[in-house]
Amino acid sequence: MSERTTVRVGGVPEHFNLPWHLAIDEDAFDDLGVTVEWIDFPGGTGAIMKALEAGEIDMATPLTEGAITAIANGNPSELVSIWVSSPLLWGVHAAGTAAAETIDEVEGGRFAISRFGSGSDLMSRVLADEKGWTLTDDRFVPVGNLDGALAALPAGDAEVFLWNMSMTQPHVDDGTFKRVGIFPTPWPSFAVAATAAFSAAQPGLAAAISEVARGRAESLELDASLAQFVVDRYGLEFEGALEWVRQVDWTPADEPIDPSMVEAVTDRMKALGRIA
């Protein structure tokens, strides 16, 4: 019996990655001779890309803009496929007790971000750019993850926080956060990336693993019980889970990366000074 390959895959602990967990539970990677080990990264894309760079994981599902930016800035990784083709709906949040009611009313505030280079960092800059606001690095407060923001905003250490709105809904409901707006990404939300070293050592394997996971996602989209599954596994309210199911589109297994999309993201990040 040939030796199996263990592949370490990282991603955020959110329902976008549910197909990976199901595929692992169902031994869907067995035909590839692969054991996939999943590693959660609550800190988001910045932490994921650092782990890829350090060789701590082999593959990951980072936010598209974060992956493209990190790779353009020298991270020794590469895009394998697009994981989620629908945009991510970023909730724009203030503290629950804040006077602000709209996005325009948080102008001038400090942005809580998980870390520099993360999606919360990059999308805060995209939002500010679209609003015509000028941001300098001292307007960003790294807080590590969602838990850090849950502490920072009520304490007055930052005034604004962008994060996946479905994951922050419980904290809006309990009054810790106030959602003052929604800001969708102008591109597909999540990609699959792999380290260049892994791709060189195992040519084609990253793509094959991605295809299996994307195939599981395709079947999951047809499952009428998906919303309830998300409620049971991730603790969302049913209506919120149902709305998320209506909104999310995992990328079909045979769909290639659109070069024009990569170019558009690259150009936007260059214009924002995130890519040299």
Phi, psi and omega in degrees: 000128183289152181289137180277151178262128174267127181242125181268121182239132182243152177188173179288151180278063183231165187292345174300333183262010179307318180301326178297314182296319179294318179298321178294313181299328184266007180057036185290344181266002184301321183295341177271357184070033188236140167252116180268126176253118182269137179232123179281143176232087180298338180285352173090198191294324178302315178292322180297313182292327175294322179292321175297315181299323181278354182074019180281339174224162182260325182220165180196169176239071181281167169299143186301312183294325179290321178294312182298319180294313181298316180296318179296332180268013172108359176298126185282059180228175180214152174286137178255317182194174170264130184272310178237120184275339177285155179290155171274131177270104180276125169281136175259117191241147167239174175297150182302333181266002183293153178282336185299141177237346182226164178301318182302332184279355175260005176304135182094349180281164175271139183264122168285132178226156178294314175190164177295137183091355179278170175298321180296328174290305186295318182287334172297322179289322177295316177301311181299320179298317180292332179273352182078020178273149175258124180242137171246163186299336180285357176268005181245136182238103178294128183236359174093307184192188181301318179300322178296320178290325178298334175273320189290316185292311178298331180280351181081016178280343175204162185245343186224146179210125175258129179202158177313117189295330180290330180280338179266353185306317179301329183276340169285317181298323182271000174090000178293317176249156166241125178274119182259356178176174179232135184228105181279146174293142178274026180202171177304144192280315186235145177242171167249129179234157177220154176290148178298325180295318179295316181296323179289322182283331183228071185304129177084348185289320179301317179295320180294319178296317178300320180296320178297313181296319180291327174296321177294324177296320179299317180290327180294324180298337181270357184277116183295342181265011185301316182300316179293324177299317179295320177301311184293322187272328187242358172078017178282157170290151187300317182297321177294319178295320180295319178295321178296317179300320179294331187270328190280140173227107171287147184285132179303150187298336184257012184268122181280168175289135178276113181300328181292329176293315179300319179295320180295316178295316180301314181298320181293318181290328173296316181297330179272000179079014181271341174239130183292000000 
